[in-house]
C-alpha cells in the first residue's frame, strides 16, 4: 500500500509548508499588533453618562455669522443649553476696523461735506459733491 502513495508522499515532502508558515506568521503578527493597540491606545472621552438620552424639541439650525472672519474667542461649552442671542464666538474685527477708518477718512476728505450727511439718521448716503445751479 505504501507503493501506491509514493508519488503523493514525495510531492508533499517537496512542497513543504513555507507558504502556510508565512501566512500563519503574518496572521499572528497582525493579531499581536492589534492586541497591543487594543490595550495601550488612549481614546479621549468627552461626555460620560449612566443613562444616555437625547431629546430634541426643535429642529437643528445652522450657526451663521453676518460677516466672514477669523474666530478670536469661543464660548462654546459641551452640554450647555444655548438661548437665542447668546454669544457663541467672537470674530477678529481688525479688517472691519481698518475699512471703517478708511471710509471715515474718505468721507472727511470730501469737499463741502456737512457733518449731518455722515450721521446714522439718514438711511441712504449720497456722496458729498459741490453742486452748481
Beta strands, then each sheet from edge to edge (+ up, - down):
strand 1: 71-74
strand 2: 89-91
sheet 1: 1+ 2-
end
